């Protein structure tokens, strides 16, 4: 009996599609976690899944923070110089 070969897509060609699906899943998990009691069993399970997605993102991209929200570069506010207090007259 001859077994057929399995045909696997190359990781390089599957990576964009896989990252897209992982991103959607991670977003959905984060959204669901908002309504869960912190440190409850469901919340912890969601945290473990999110961590697993981050681990896989690191394997695929070399960056564990691939799906993390990036900070916006806010303009720096100039330091406000204080005027010396005027003496009471």
N, C-alpha and C positions, 0 to 999 in steps of 0.2 A: 504494500500500500504506500503510495507516494503522497506525501503531504505537500500542499501548495505553499509557495513562499508568501509571506506577508509583505505587503508593500507599504513602507512607511515614508511619509513625506519628510524631507530634510528639515532639521531644526531651523535652518536658516530661512526656508520658505514658509514654515509654519509659525515662526516667531511673531510677526506682526499680528496675525489673527489671534494667536494665543494671548498675547499681551492685551489686545483689545477686550477679549472675553474676561481675562483676569481683572482688568480695570473696572469693568462693569460690575463684576461680582464683588470686588472690594468696596466699591461705592455703595452697592446695595446692603452689604454687611454693616458698613458704617452708619447708614441711614437707619437700619433696624436697631442698631445698638443704642441709638438715642432714646428709645422708648423702653429699654430694659433696665431693671434695677442694677446699679453698679455693684460689681462683684458677685452677682447672682450667677447660678450655673449657666444660664443662657448667655449672659454677657461674657463670661469667661470662655465659653465655647466659640462665640463670635470672635473674641480676641485671638484665640488660637488659630482660627481659620484665616484671619487677617494677617497674622504673623507668617503663616504658611505661604500665603500669596506673596508677601514681601520676600520670603526666602526664595521662591521660584523666580520672582522678578530679578533678584540678584544673580541667580544662575544664568538667566537669559540675557541680562543687560550689563551685569557687573555693578549694578547700582541698586542696593536694597531699598533706597528711598525713591525709586522710580515713580510710584503712584502717590507719594506724599504731596500735600499741598505746598506749593512754593510760596515763599513770602514775596510780597510786592516791595519793590524798592521805593519807599516813601521819601520825599525830599526832606533833607535835614532842615530843621527849623533854626533860624539864626538865634544865637544866644542874646537874650534881652538884657541890655545893660541897665542896672538899677541906677536911678538918679539918687544922689545923696539927699538925705532928708534935710529939709530946710529947718533951721532953728525956730522954735516957737518965739513969737514976739510979744 
